[in-house]
Amino acid sequence: MEKKKKKREYRSYSKEFKLHVLKDKYEHDLSYQFTARKYDILSPHTLTLWEKEFPLDDKSLSLSEETIKKVMSMRKKKEAIKSSLVMTKEEQLQEEILHLRKALQYSELRNEALNEVLKIGKQEYGIDLLKKAGAKQ
């Protein structure tokens, strides 16, 4: 059986079309995926390439100052979120130490509770569960 290779489809877009799509994306705060579907663009990644080709402050985009500020603030928020998600090795180790300390405290508390139950069992019922039964003869 022969495998059929999918033929890649390439499209070229005019500069005016690219500018129109980017302007619409910025002004209406559209996602890459939605914009690509809306304008029948094969890949959302194409839009990121266009963004590099036509920077946000490009005069040909003719965006209002308000739109530019809004997009810039959204980009800053996304960068802040990304940087907060990426922890340094030292922060990861500190977090692990904190987690292990809490686990140790819980284990010690649990051990104390179990010892108290054994003590109550011995006092009330006369059963010593800690006593090991010796070898029977």
Backbone as numpy.savetxt, mean C-alpha at the origin, in Angstrom:
# Nx Ny Nz CAx CAy CAz Cx Cy Cz
0.78 -28.42 -32.18 -0.04 -27.23 -32.18 0.83 -25.98 -32.18
0.46 -25.10 -33.03 1.20 -23.84 -33.11 0.54 -22.79 -32.23
1.36 -22.05 -31.55 0.83 -20.94 -30.79 0.78 -19.71 -31.68
-0.34 -19.07 -31.68 -0.46 -17.86 -32.46 0.01 -16.69 -31.62
0.90 -15.92 -32.17 1.39 -14.75 -31.46 0.41 -13.61 -31.69
0.15 -12.91 -30.62 -0.70 -11.74 -30.75 0.09 -10.63 -31.41
-0.52 -10.04 -32.37 0.14 -8.93 -33.05 -0.10 -7.67 -32.23
0.95 -7.00 -31.89 0.83 -5.77 -31.13 0.28 -4.68 -32.01
-0.58 -3.92 -31.39 -1.19 -2.82 -32.11 -0.52 -1.53 -31.66
-0.07 -0.78 -32.62 0.55 0.51 -32.32 -0.32 1.61 -32.89
-0.46 2.66 -32.14 -1.23 3.80 -32.62 -0.40 5.05 -32.42
-0.61 5.99 -33.28 0.04 7.28 -33.10 -1.06 8.31 -32.90
-0.78 9.25 -32.05 -1.77 10.26 -31.70 -1.21 11.64 -32.02
-2.07 12.53 -32.41 -1.63 13.88 -32.72 -1.32 14.64 -31.43
-0.54 15.66 -31.57 -0.17 16.47 -30.41 -1.42 17.11 -29.79
-2.33 17.55 -30.63 -3.56 18.19 -30.14 -4.39 17.19 -29.33
-4.47 15.96 -29.80 -5.22 14.93 -29.09 -4.58 14.66 -27.73
-3.26 14.54 -27.70 -2.56 14.30 -26.44 -2.83 15.41 -25.44
-2.74 16.65 -25.93 -2.97 17.80 -25.05 -4.41 17.82 -24.54
-5.34 17.51 -25.42 -6.75 17.48 -25.03 -7.00 16.43 -23.94
-6.44 15.24 -24.12 -6.62 14.15 -23.15 -6.00 14.53 -21.81
-4.78 15.05 -21.82 -4.12 15.43 -20.56 -4.90 16.54 -19.85
-5.36 17.52 -20.63 -6.11 18.62 -20.03 -7.39 18.10 -19.37
-8.09 17.21 -20.04 -9.30 16.63 -19.48 -8.99 15.83 -18.21
-7.90 15.06 -18.25 -7.50 14.26 -17.10 -7.22 15.16 -15.89
-6.48 16.22 -16.11 -6.13 17.12 -15.01 -7.34 17.88 -14.49
-8.14 18.42 -15.39 -9.25 19.27 -14.96 -10.34 18.49 -14.24
-10.55 17.25 -14.61 -11.62 16.47 -13.99 -11.10 15.41 -13.01
-9.81 15.46 -12.73 -9.19 14.56 -11.75 -9.51 13.09 -12.07
-9.23 12.69 -13.30 -9.52 11.33 -13.76 -8.33 10.43 -13.53
-8.59 9.15 -13.33 -7.51 8.19 -13.16 -6.92 7.85 -14.53
-5.73 7.25 -14.52 -5.09 6.85 -15.77 -5.95 5.80 -16.49
-6.43 4.85 -15.72 -7.23 3.75 -16.29 -8.50 4.28 -16.94
-9.22 5.14 -16.23 -10.47 5.67 -16.75 -10.23 6.52 -17.99
-9.21 7.35 -17.95 -8.91 8.22 -19.09 -8.55 7.39 -20.31
-7.76 6.35 -20.10 -7.37 5.50 -21.23 -8.60 4.85 -21.85
-9.52 4.37 -21.03 -10.74 3.76 -21.56 -11.62 4.78 -22.26
-11.72 5.95 -21.65 -12.59 7.00 -22.19 -12.17 7.41 -23.60
-10.86 7.49 -23.82 -10.36 7.96 -25.12 -9.84 6.81 -25.99
-10.13 5.57 -25.60 -9.74 4.39 -26.37 -8.23 4.35 -26.62
-7.49 4.58 -25.53 -6.03 4.50 -25.58 -5.66 3.11 -25.07
-4.75 2.44 -25.75 -4.47 1.03 -25.47 -3.94 0.79 -24.06
-3.11 1.68 -23.55 -2.50 1.44 -22.25 -2.49 2.72 -21.41
-2.83 2.61 -20.12 -2.74 3.78 -19.24 -1.31 4.31 -19.11
-0.35 3.43 -19.34 1.06 3.84 -19.26 1.37 4.90 -20.32
0.66 4.86 -21.42 0.84 5.86 -22.48 0.63 7.27 -21.92
-0.32 7.40 -21.02 -0.60 8.72 -20.44 0.58 9.22 -19.60
1.24 8.31 -18.91 2.40 8.74 -18.11 3.53 9.22 -19.03
3.65 8.58 -20.17 4.66 9.03 -21.14 4.30 10.41 -21.68
3.03 10.63 -21.91 2.60 11.94 -22.39 2.82 13.02 -21.33
2.63 12.64 -20.06 2.87 13.60 -18.99 4.33 14.04 -18.96
5.22 13.12 -19.27 6.64 13.48 -19.33 6.92 14.36 -20.53
6.22 14.09 -21.61 6.40 14.86 -22.85 5.86 16.28 -22.70
4.75 16.41 -22.00 4.12 17.72 -21.79 3.97 17.95 -20.29
4.96 18.60 -19.67 4.90 18.84 -18.22 3.66 19.64 -17.83
3.32 19.58 -16.58 2.12 20.20 -16.06 2.05 21.70 -16.35
3.17 22.38 -16.27 3.17 23.82 -16.49 3.40 24.22 -17.95
3.33 23.25 -18.85 3.52 23.51 -20.28 2.43 24.47 -20.76
2.83 25.51 -21.48 1.89 26.52 -21.97 0.89 25.92 -22.95
1.29 24.90 -23.69 0.38 24.31 -24.68 -0.80 23.59 -24.03
-0.67 23.21 -22.75 -1.79 22.60 -22.05 -2.86 23.63 -21.67
-2.44 24.86 -21.53 -3.31 25.99 -21.16 -4.21 25.66 -19.98
-3.58 25.21 -18.90 -4.31 24.90 -17.67 -4.39 26.14 -16.80
-5.46 26.25 -16.04 -5.58 27.38 -15.13 -4.63 27.17 -13.95
-4.31 28.27 -13.29 -3.42 28.20 -12.12 -4.04 27.32 -11.03
-5.35 27.41 -10.90 -6.05 26.62 -9.89 -5.90 25.12 -10.16
-6.03 24.73 -11.42 -5.89 23.31 -11.79 -4.47 22.84 -11.53
-3.50 23.65 -11.90 -2.09 23.29 -11.69 -1.81 23.11 -10.20
-2.31 24.03 -9.37 -2.10 23.92 -7.92 -2.76 22.66 -7.37
-3.96 22.36 -7.85 -4.68 21.18 -7.38 -3.92 19.90 -7.72
-3.44 19.81 -8.95 -2.70 18.62 -9.39 -1.39 18.51 -8.62
-0.72 19.61 -8.42 0.55 19.58 -7.67 0.33 19.14 -6.22
-0.74 19.63 -5.59 -1.00 19.23 -4.21 -1.35 17.74 -4.13
-2.07 17.23 -5.12 -2.40 15.81 -5.13 -1.13 14.97 -5.31
-0.24 15.43 -6.17 1.03 14.71 -6.37 1.85 14.70 -5.08
1.86 15.82 -4.36 2.59 15.89 -3.11 2.01 14.92 -2.08
0.67 14.84 -2.03 0.02 13.91 -1.10 0.41 12.47 -1.44
0.40 12.13 -2.72 0.76 10.77 -3.13 2.20 10.46 -2.75
3.10 11.41 -2.94 4.50 11.22 -2.58 4.66 11.04 -1.07
3.90 11.82 -0.31 3.97 11.71 1.15 3.50 10.34 1.60
2.44 9.84 0.99 1.93 8.52 1.33 2.95 7.45 0.99
3.56 7.57 -0.18 4.57 6.59 -0.59 5.76 6.60 0.37
6.22 7.78 0.74 7.39 7.87 1.62 7.07 7.36 3.02
5.82 7.54 3.46 5.46 7.04 4.79 5.34 5.53 4.79
5.01 4.93 3.65 4.89 3.47 3.57 6.25 2.79 3.54
7.24 3.49 3.05 8.57 2.91 2.94 9.32 3.21 4.24
9.53 2.18 5.04 10.23 2.36 6.30 11.70 1.98 6.13
12.52 2.67 6.88 13.94 2.34 6.84 14.15 1.04 7.62
15.30 0.46 7.45 15.65 -0.78 8.14 15.60 -0.57 9.66
16.08 0.58 10.11 16.09 0.87 11.55 14.67 0.97 12.09
13.77 1.62 11.34 12.38 1.72 11.78 11.72 0.34 11.84
12.03 -0.51 10.87 11.48 -1.86 10.86 11.95 -2.64 12.09
13.24 -2.49 12.43 13.77 -3.19 13.60 13.15 -2.66 14.89
12.95 -1.35 14.98 12.32 -0.76 16.17 10.90 -1.27 16.32
10.18 -1.37 15.20 8.82 -1.87 15.24 8.78 -3.34 15.68
9.74 -4.12 15.19 9.82 -5.53 15.57 10.13 -5.67 17.06
11.03 -4.85 17.57 11.37 -4.87 19.00 10.13 -4.56 19.84
9.37 -3.56 19.43 8.16 -3.19 20.14 7.16 -4.35 20.13
7.00 -4.97 18.99 6.09 -6.12 18.87 6.53 -7.27 19.78
7.82 -7.56 19.81 8.34 -8.65 20.65 8.18 -8.34 22.13
8.36 -7.08 22.52 8.17 -6.70 23.93 6.72 -6.92 24.35
5.79 -6.53 23.48 4.37 -6.74 23.79 4.05 -8.23 23.91
4.62 -9.02 23.02 4.39 -10.47 23.06 4.94 -11.07 24.36
6.11 -10.59 24.80 6.70 -11.07 26.05 5.83 -10.69 27.24
5.34 -9.45 27.26 4.46 -9.03 28.35 3.21 -9.90 28.41
2.63 -10.18 27.25 1.44 -11.03 27.20 1.75 -12.43 27.72
2.88 -12.98 27.32 3.25 -14.33 27.76 3.47 -14.38 29.27
4.11 -13.36 29.81 4.35 -13.32 31.26 3.03 -13.20 32.01
2.11 -12.38 31.51 0.81 -12.22 32.14 0.02 -13.53 32.08
0.07 -14.20 30.97 -0.62 -15.48 30.79 -0.04 -16.53 31.76
1.29 -16.54 31.90 1.96 -17.48 32.81 1.53 -17.23 34.25
1.44 -15.95 34.64 0.98 -15.63 36.00 -0.45 -16.11 36.21
-1.30 -15.92 35.21 -2.70 -16.35 35.35 -2.80 -17.86 35.49
-2.03 -18.59 34.71 -2.04 -20.05 34.79 -1.53 -20.53 36.16
-0.49 -19.89 36.66 0.02 -20.26 37.99 -1.03 -20.00 39.07
-1.80 -18.92 38.92 -2.85 -18.60 39.88 -3.96 -19.65 39.83
-4.30 -20.11 38.62 -5.31 -21.16 38.47 -4.84 -22.44 39.14
-3.56 -22.79 38.97 -3.02 -23.99 39.61 -3.06 -23.86 41.14
-2.75 -22.67 41.63 -2.76 -22.43 43.07 -4.17 -22.56 43.63
-5.15 -22.03 42.93 -6.55 -22.12 43.37 -7.00 -23.58 43.33
-6.62 -24.28 42.28 -6.97 -25.70 42.16 -6.43 -26.51 43.32
-5.23 -26.22 43.76 -4.62 -26.95 44.89 -5.34 -26.62 46.19
-5.67 -25.33 46.40 -6.32 -24.91 47.63 -7.75 -25.44 47.73
-8.51 -25.33 46.64 -9.93 -25.67 46.69 -10.19 -27.16 46.53
-9.44 -27.80 45.66 -9.74 -29.20 45.35 -8.67 -30.18 45.83
-7.59 -29.66 46.32 -6.52 -30.51 46.81 -5.78 -31.25 45.70
-5.84 -30.71 44.51 -5.17 -31.34 43.37 -3.91 -30.55 43.05
-2.79 -31.23 43.06 -1.54 -30.58 42.71 -1.15 -31.00 41.30
-1.44 -30.13 40.35 -1.16 -30.46 38.95 0.31 -30.31 38.60
1.06 -29.61 39.41 2.48 -29.45 39.15 3.27 -30.67 39.59
2.71 -31.44 40.48 3.41 -32.61 41.00 3.50 -33.66 39.91
4.68 -34.12 39.67 4.89 -35.14 38.66 4.65 -36.50 39.30
3.90 -37.29 38.60 3.66 -38.65 39.09 4.92 -39.45 38.89
5.38 -40.10 39.92 6.60 -40.90 39.82 6.33 -42.21 39.08
7.38 -42.94 38.84 7.25 -44.23 38.17 6.53 -45.19 39.10
5.49 -45.82 38.57 4.70 -46.75 39.37 5.35 -48.14 39.30
5.36 -48.82 40.44 5.99 -50.14 40.47 4.98 -51.24 40.59
